[in-house]
Amino acid sequence: MTAALQLPDKQDWTVDDLASLPPDLNYELIDGRLILPSPTGLHQILGNKIATALEQGCPEGYSVVTDYSMEVDRRNEPRPDVVVVHDSVILRTPAPIDRAILAVEIISPSSHWRDMHAKARVYAMAGIGAYLVVDPVTFDHGVVLTESRISDRGDYEIVTSTSEAFETEKPFPIKINLAAFTALRDKYLAAQDDA
């Protein structure tokens, strides 16, 4: 039997406070808020499929990594579901976010606002040029991918939002078949209804 995790009663965490956490605990720190994610199986499957799609065009000297802690500042240490980082930081954790060129988040029922707004702000302030958000939970018609790029103002501007085939050339060539993601999601929804 595992003992329950006892966390300090804090409202505003910093990266210094993270040293007191168990080393194998998955966490994120967003705007001083400690988050202990517990993703669904669908979330993890989509993350793996997105990582595989990104590897096809990933530029030389960069690698695609899932669930990787990124060093931003004293109040932020996000863990993108998928991130493309320079090979020079692959052996570090957390890795410096200024070596990332693309971050991807997959929305969970409890993470919509955080992924669309709070993390987007953190990633934009850190200078990640491209940000993809994959939403398998909000829309009945299909899984939706929203692509944002950094604007001249330093925030993200939405470039496209689609539930069909997604293609872009920035920051490198990417193709993602969202119809296949929707079929996968619907398969799991049907299995849930049969249970």
N, C-alpha and C positions, 0 to 999 in steps of 0.2 A: 504494500500500500504506500502510495506517495503522499508525502506531507504537503499540505496546502501552501502555496506561495504567499508569503507575507511581505507586502510592499509597504514602504513608508507612506504615510498619509500626506502626500504633497500635491500641490496644485500647479507648481511651476518647476519642471525638471530642467536640468542642464546636462551636458555631456559628462561633466564631472560626476554627477549622481549615477550615471549608468554603470560605473565601476562596481557599484554595490549589488548589481543584478547577477543572477547565476549566469555563467559563461555560455550555457547552451540555450538560453532563453531568446526566442525571437521577439524583437521589439522594434518599434519605431519611435522617434521623438520628433513631433511636429509642433512648432510654435510653443515649445515647453510642455506639451502634453504627451505623456507616455501612453503608447498604444501597444497592446498585445494582440496582434492579429491572429485569427483562427480561420484560415481560408477553407472554402469548400473544396471538394474533389474537382468539381467543374472548373473552379478558379485555377487550380493547380494544373489541370490538363490543358486549359487554354494558354496558360503561361508557357508551358513546354512547347506547344504548337507555335506560338508566336516567336519564341526563341529560335526554333528550327527555321521558321520563315525568314527571320532576320539574318541568320547565319549565311543564307544563300548569297547575299550581296554585301555582307559586312566587309568594310575596307581592310586592307593589309595593315597590321599594327594595332587592330582593335579586336575585342572579343565580346561576345554576347553572354551575359551572366544573368541568372535568375536569383531573385530574393537576396540582393547584395546591399549591404549597409554602405551608405555614402556620407562622408564627412562634409558638413556644410558650415555650421557655426555653433555657438554654445547652446542654442535652443533647438537645433534641428539636426537630426541624423535619420533621414528617411531610408527606406528599404524598398526601392522600386521593384515591382514584380519582375520586370525585365529591364536591363540597362546595357548600353553599349559603351564600353570604357576602353581607354588606351591600355595596351598590354603592359606598360611600365608600372601599373598600379594593381595588377591582378593578384599579387601576393600580399596585398595590404587589406586590412579590415579595421575600421571603415576606410574606404578608398576616397581620395579627394574628389569631390564632385566636379571640379573644374576640368577633370580628364574624361568626363562623360560627354557623348555627343547626342544621345537619344535616351529618353526614359519612357517606359510604358507602365501604365497602371491598369489593372483589371478591376472594375467596380464590383463590390460586394454589397448586399443589402444595407450594411451599416457604414459603408465607406463613400457613398455618392458625393456628399458635400466635400469631404476631405480630399478625394481624388480630383474632383473637378475644380476646386477652388484653393484650398489650403496648400496642397502639394504643388499645384500648378504655380502658385505664387512663389513657393520656396524654390522650385526648379528654375523658374524664370529669373529670379533674383540671383541664382547661382550661375546663370548663363548657359544652361543646357539649351541648345538651339532648336531641338525638336521634341515634342511631347505627344505621345499617343495615349488615348484613353479608350479602352475596350469595355463596353457596357453590355453584359449578357443578361441583366436583370430588369431593366426599366421598360423595354419596348417589346410588346407582344409580336410585332411584325419581324423581329430579328435582332441579332447581335449587332450593335452599332459601334463603329470605330470613329472617333473624333481626332483629327490631326490638328495640332497647333504648332505654330512656329513663333520664335521670338520676334517682337516688333521693334521698331526704332525707339519706342518708349520704354523698352525693357520688360514688357509684359508679353503674354502669349496672345496671339490672334488666331482664331479658328480658321483653318484653311479649307477643310472639308469635313463632312460628317456623312457616313454612308453605312448601309447594311448590305451592300453589294461587294463586288471585287474592289479592293483597295490597292492603289498603286501610287508610288511617289518616287522621285529621284533624289530627294533631299531628306536626310543628310547623305544617303546612299540609296541605290535602287532597292525598293521593297515592294513585294507583292503578297497580299494576304487575302485568302478566299473566305470572306465573312459568311457566305451562304453555307459553307461546310461547318463553320462554327455554330450557325443557327440550327442546322440539322442535328448536330451533336447535342446542343442544349435541349432541343425538343425531344430527342431520344431519352435523355435523362429525366425530363419533365414527365414523359409518358410512363417511364419505369416507376417514377414516384407515385403516379396515380394508380398504378397496378398493385402497389404494395398494400 
